[in-house]
Amino acid sequence: MFIAAKVVFMWANHEGHTFGLGDIWDVIRHGFTLDLSTSLYLFIVPFLVTFASIWIENIKPLRLILKIYYGVLAAALILAFVADTSLYPFWGFKLDASCLQYLETPEEAGASVSGLYLAIRILLVLVCGFGIWWLYAHIPLWNRRPKNRILTTIVGVLLIPVIVIGIRGGMDESTTTIGQVYYSQNQFLNHSAVNPVFSFFESFEKTVSEIVDYPFFSDAECQAILEGCYSTESIMTDTLLNTQRPNIVVILMESASEVFAEAMPRLQQLKKEGITFANCYGNSYRTDRGTVCTLSGYPSFPTMSVMKMSKRAVELPSIAKSLQQKGYATSYLYGGDINFTNMKSYLIATGWEKLHWKADYTMEEQNSAKWGVRDDITFQTLYNQIMEADKPFLMGYSTLSSHEPWDVPTHELADEKMNAFNYLDQCIGDFVDKLKVTPQWDNLLIVLLPDHGIKYNQIDETEQIRNHIPLVWIGGAVKAPRTITQVCNQSDLPATLLGQMGISHEAFTFSRDVMSANYQRPFAMHCYNNGFSVVDSTSFTVFDLTSEKTIAGSNAKSVALGKAILQTTSEDLKNMQ
């Protein structure tokens, strides 16, 4: 039924969208895992009831249970199918929990369509719903007892882990997400592949638990506090590069904050050879959040992950989108499961054309580390891609080995965490050394920074160094070695980079060009689970939102600034369409 619903969805919404039979097959093929997972969720009740019938003599009550379940299920599925297909032309996105808000005002919701439109869809729900229920209700239970109940029971028990694995989408670290079915730059094809039932319940969970308001001030007070904080224009930009159109590689070094500087001597040397932003701070504490901050220049939130909000992630600006418009080819490399935390759909939606990830490697390479393909292997892939590029390019790359369980092939340091970062450091050094002797180096800009920091020993969110991160620009495109001392965030990378390239960063509302003359209020803000910290040139302050108390530092202006940013950015996120 889910497969048939995809075909009907594409046919009913074909206007303005060009696709062929091959595209229909691709939609079905890529959407299959999500359909299977959803089907197995729905299979749990019939499985348990049928399993119970092996031992229960009177199966009439079981038949009644299944008929009721099938009736509810038939109604839910056909409502989802009809609503998803009917609402898509209006919304432009898949069925999600936001439709529930319209139930409070059905007259206004129905005002957009004719009575005939509604009547046809009600009829479809009734006819199709009854048809599905009739089919369900006539699927028989066993009419005869198995000869060996014990053996049959054992087989049933052994099926349970198979069902669980199917539901969660495999044995990898990540579980089933909408993002895993995204495969195309054509959003209509991606949407067609998404299972509407899964989409509804996933978005319902996010809507209930993650969309948070921060009503600290009036609008006027907020604007006054944020006066001069954000500008979308670069003025008299100080030039750091010897070309405005370098080839660019952005490397997100997993968790590699300045806490681990001692274990990364090659990175310290590269700081001296290139441009280092000495007072840069990470926006967040998780990969999904830090990636969005870096590539889209969008702020982080204490409890919300923008990457997981598919509808909103599509609307974000990104370095890739901006450079695509200037003729750059864009690609992203990650050695792990790119479906993790909805990463795949975010990257595709924000302009990354080609994705290379764990599935593109051999089984031996895929199993070289707990999280996927080891960093030395993926660094070699990145090197090869640079060597093979035949047009201006932007390449993104997320490393993964410097992550629990710290399983790296080298053993230089006794501390396992420090050793993992030392291994990453060696990979970076070898990668740069190989590039330096190639012609590609002359026009290359490599941007090195972490996705986030991590807690190490006693260094937690109350310590300023916890989120102090390296931001280093190296390559032949760098004019001269230099240290930038302005306090900034990783989310300032897009505006600063585009400013250096003479490209507008107007769409990056919360990203600041650190080198611009109008960068007059240097500060950095970091969000962690239900709290935030603010750093400026004179203070470091941490505020806990649960207790509503300052837990480190004492700068009241910094607390007000952090609150105003949360209020403004969360409102911006909520209003994103």
Secondary structure as the mmCIF struct_conf table of DSSP 4:
data_model
#
loop_
_struct_conf.conf_type_id
_struct_conf.id
_struct_conf.beg_label_comp_id
_struct_conf.beg_label_asym_id
_struct_conf.beg_label_seq_id
_struct_conf.end_label_comp_id
_struct_conf.end_label_asym_id
_struct_conf.end_label_seq_id
HELX_RH_AL_P HELX_RH_AL_P1 PHE A 2 ALA A 12
TURN_TY1_P TURN_TY1_P1 ASN A 13 ASN A 13
TURN_TY1_P TURN_TY1_P2 GLU A 15 GLY A 16
HELX_RH_AL_P HELX_RH_AL_P2 LEU A 21 ALA A 52
TURN_TY1_P TURN_TY1_P3 SER A 53 TRP A 55
BEND BEND1 GLU A 57 GLU A 57
HELX_RH_AL_P HELX_RH_AL_P3 LYS A 60 TRP A 91
BEND BEND2 GLY A 92 PHE A 93
HELX_RH_3T_P HELX_RH_3T_P1 ALA A 97 GLU A 104
HELX_RH_AL_P HELX_RH_AL_P4 PRO A 106 GLY A 110
TURN_TY1_P TURN_TY1_P4 ALA A 111 SER A 112
BEND BEND3 VAL A 113 VAL A 113
HELX_RH_AL_P HELX_RH_AL_P5 GLY A 115 ALA A 137
TURN_TY1_P TURN_TY1_P5 HIS A 138 HIS A 138
BEND BEND4 ILE A 139 ILE A 139
HELX_LH_PP_P HELX_LH_PP_P1 PRO A 140 TRP A 142
BEND BEND5 ASN A 143 ARG A 144
BEND BEND6 LYS A 147 LYS A 147
HELX_RH_AL_P HELX_RH_AL_P6 ARG A 149 ARG A 168
TURN_TY1_P TURN_TY1_P6 GLY A 169 GLY A 169
BEND BEND7 GLY A 170 SER A 174
HELX_RH_3T_P HELX_RH_3T_P2 ILE A 178 VAL A 181
BEND BEND8 GLN A 185 GLN A 185
HELX_RH_AL_P HELX_RH_AL_P7 GLN A 187 ALA A 193
BEND BEND9 VAL A 194 VAL A 194
HELX_RH_AL_P HELX_RH_AL_P8 PRO A 196 GLU A 210
BEND BEND10 PHE A 217 PHE A 217
HELX_RH_AL_P HELX_RH_AL_P9 ASP A 219 ILE A 225
TURN_TY1_P TURN_TY1_P7 LEU A 226 CYS A 229
BEND BEND11 THR A 232 THR A 232
BEND BEND12 MET A 236 MET A 236
HELX_LH_PP_P HELX_LH_PP_P2 THR A 237 THR A 239
STRN STRN1 LEU A 241 LEU A 241
BEND BEND13 ASN A 242 ASN A 242
BEND BEND14 GLN A 244 ARG A 245
STRN STRN2 ASN A 247 MET A 253
TURN_TY1_P TURN_TY1_P8 GLU A 254 SER A 255
HELX_RH_3T_P HELX_RH_3T_P3 GLU A 258 ALA A 263
HELX_RH_AL_P HELX_RH_AL_P10 PRO A 265 GLU A 273
BEND BEND15 GLY A 274 GLY A 274
STRN STRN3 ILE A 275 PHE A 277
TURN_TY1_P TURN_TY1_P9 ALA A 278 ASN A 279
STRN STRN4 CYS A 280 TYR A 281
BEND BEND16 ASN A 283 ASN A 283
BEND BEND17 TYR A 285 ARG A 286
HELX_RH_AL_P HELX_RH_AL_P11 THR A 287 SER A 296
HELX_LH_PP_P HELX_LH_PP_P3 TYR A 298 SER A 300
BEND BEND18 PRO A 302 THR A 303
HELX_RH_3T_P HELX_RH_3T_P4 VAL A 306 LYS A 308
HELX_RH_AL_P HELX_RH_AL_P12 SER A 310 ALA A 313
TURN_TY1_P TURN_TY1_P10 VAL A 314 GLU A 315
HELX_RH_AL_P HELX_RH_AL_P13 ILE A 319 GLN A 324
TURN_TY1_P TURN_TY1_P11 GLN A 325 GLY A 327
STRN STRN5 ALA A 329 TYR A 334
BEND BEND19 GLY A 335 GLY A 336
TURN_TY1_P TURN_TY1_P12 ILE A 338 ASN A 339
HELX_RH_3T_P HELX_RH_3T_P5 PHE A 340 ASN A 342
HELX_RH_AL_P HELX_RH_AL_P14 MET A 343 ALA A 349
TURN_TY1_P TURN_TY1_P13 THR A 350 GLY A 351
STRN STRN6 LYS A 354 HIS A 356
HELX_RH_3T_P HELX_RH_3T_P6 LYS A 358 ASP A 360
BEND BEND20 TYR A 361 TYR A 361
HELX_RH_AL_P HELX_RH_AL_P15 MET A 363 GLN A 366
TURN_TY1_P TURN_TY1_P14 ASN A 367 ASN A 367
BEND BEND21 SER A 368 SER A 368
STRN STRN7 ALA A 369 ALA A 369
TURN_TY1_P TURN_TY1_P15 LYS A 370 TRP A 371
STRN STRN8 GLY A 372 GLY A 372
BEND BEND22 VAL A 373 VAL A 373
HELX_RH_AL_P HELX_RH_AL_P16 ASP A 375 GLU A 388
BEND BEND23 LYS A 391 LYS A 391
STRN STRN9 PHE A 393 SER A 398
BEND BEND24 SER A 401 HIS A 403
TURN_TY1_P TURN_TY1_P16 GLU A 404 PRO A 405
BEND BEND25 PRO A 409 PRO A 409
BEND BEND26 LEU A 413 ASP A 415
HELX_RH_AL_P HELX_RH_AL_P17 GLU A 416 LYS A 436
TURN_TY1_P TURN_TY1_P17 VAL A 437 VAL A 437
BEND BEND27 THR A 438 THR A 438
HELX_RH_3T_P HELX_RH_3T_P7 PRO A 439 ASN A 443
STRN STRN10 LEU A 444 PRO A 450
BEND BEND28 ASP A 451 ASP A 451
STRN STRN11 TYR A 456 TYR A 456
TURN_TY1_P TURN_TY1_P18 ASN A 457 GLN A 458
STRN STRN12 ILE A 459 ILE A 459
TURN_TY1_P TURN_TY1_P19 GLU A 461 THR A 462
BEND BEND29 GLU A 463 GLU A 463
HELX_RH_3T_P HELX_RH_3T_P8 GLN A 464 ASN A 467
STRN STRN13 HIS A 468 ILE A 469
STRN STRN14 VAL A 472 ILE A 474
BEND BEND30 GLY A 475 GLY A 475
TURN_TY1_P TURN_TY1_P20 GLY A 476 ALA A 477
STRN STRN15 VAL A 478 VAL A 478
BEND BEND31 ALA A 480 ALA A 480
STRN STRN16 ARG A 482 ILE A 484
BEND BEND32 GLN A 486 GLN A 486
STRN STRN17 CYS A 488 ASN A 489
HELX_RH_3T_P HELX_RH_3T_P9 GLN A 490 ASP A 492
HELX_RH_AL_P HELX_RH_AL_P18 LEU A 493 GLN A 500
TURN_TY1_P TURN_TY1_P21 MET A 501 GLY A 502
TURN_TY1_P TURN_TY1_P22 GLU A 506 ALA A 507
TURN_TY1_P TURN_TY1_P23 THR A 509 PHE A 510
TURN_TY1_P TURN_TY1_P24 VAL A 514 MET A 515
BEND BEND33 SER A 516 SER A 516
TURN_TY1_P TURN_TY1_P25 ALA A 517 ASN A 518
BEND BEND34 ARG A 521 ARG A 521
STRN STRN18 ALA A 524 TYR A 528
TURN_TY1_P TURN_TY1_P26 ASN A 529 ASN A 530
STRN STRN19 GLY A 531 VAL A 535
BEND BEND35 SER A 537 THR A 538
STRN STRN20 PHE A 540 ASP A 544
TURN_TY1_P TURN_TY1_P27 LEU A 545 GLU A 548
STRN STRN21 LYS A 549 ALA A 552
HELX_RH_AL_P HELX_RH_AL_P19 ALA A 556 ASN A 575
#
